[in-house]
Amino acid sequence: MGPYVERPYFEMLYNLQKQVEQNEANLVLMGIEQTYPSEKYGYIIPMDEKSVSKVDTFKEKPDRKTAEDYISQALFGMREYLRIS
């Protein structure tokens, strides 16, 4: 990390801590923006486009076409996700 991590990353970690303190969810996640579609990673699908969103679903290692569809929807960026169960 160190010099390779920019300020927004640390700001997001701070925001995650605040979400945990609010005790609104059983699990708080942080997603990162993927720059290319990949079959090697899972995808957090948010319920909306807000900076803090509930998780609609998680897709584990989709096929290439599905990964391309996810990336084209531009739903993924560095933001927080709340998993409420």
CORJOVEN-V224585 format. One record per residue. PHI is phi in whole degrees, 0 to 359 (* if undefined). PSI is psi in degrees with one decimal (NA if undefined). BURIAL is + if it has 24 or more other C-alpha atoms within 12 Angstrom, else -. Layout:
PHI|PSI|BURIAL + PHI|PSI|BURIAL
This chain:
*|-103.4|- + 47|-117.0|- + 289|-9.1|- + 271|-7.9|- + 253|130.4|- + 267|166.1|- + 307|-41.4|- + 304|-30.9|- + 298|-47.6|- + 291|-34.7|- + 297|-39.3|- + 294|-39.9|+ + 299|-40.1|- + 297|-44.1|- + 297|-37.4|+ + 299|-42.6|+ + 300|-42.1|- + 296|-38.4|- + 296|-41.8|+ + 297|-43.0|- + 297|-28.4|- + 284|-15.0|- + 56|40.9|- + 268|-12.3|- + 216|157.4|- + 280|-21.2|- + 210|133.9|- + 242|129.8|+ + 240|160.0|+ + 234|125.9|+ + 260|153.9|+ + 242|154.6|+ + 284|125.6|- + 272|137.2|+ + 266|-9.3|- + 206|153.0|- + 290|138.2|+ + 218|143.8|- + 270|-2.0|- + 269|-12.8|- + 238|159.0|- + 270|160.5|- + 237|127.5|+ + 274|121.0|+ + 258|112.0|+ + 281|160.3|+ + 283|-26.1|- + 209|-173.8|- + 258|13.9|- + 292|162.4|- + 292|-27.5|+ + 239|121.3|+ + 223|150.2|+ + 287|153.8|+ + 274|127.3|+ + 282|-51.2|- + 198|168.2|- + 238|129.0|- + 251|113.2|- + 279|119.4|- + 39|72.1|- + 288|166.3|- + 291|167.6|- + 303|-46.6|- + 299|-45.3|- + 296|-41.6|- + 299|-41.5|+ + 298|-40.8|- + 298|-43.5|- + 299|-46.6|+ + 296|-40.6|+ + 293|-23.6|- + 283|-11.5|- + 53|39.9|- + 272|-7.3|+ + 250|127.1|+ + 203|174.6|+ + 285|110.1|+ + 202|176.7|+ + 260|149.8|+ + 229|138.6|+ + 251|125.2|+ + 256|109.8|+ + 250|122.5|- + 233|NA|-
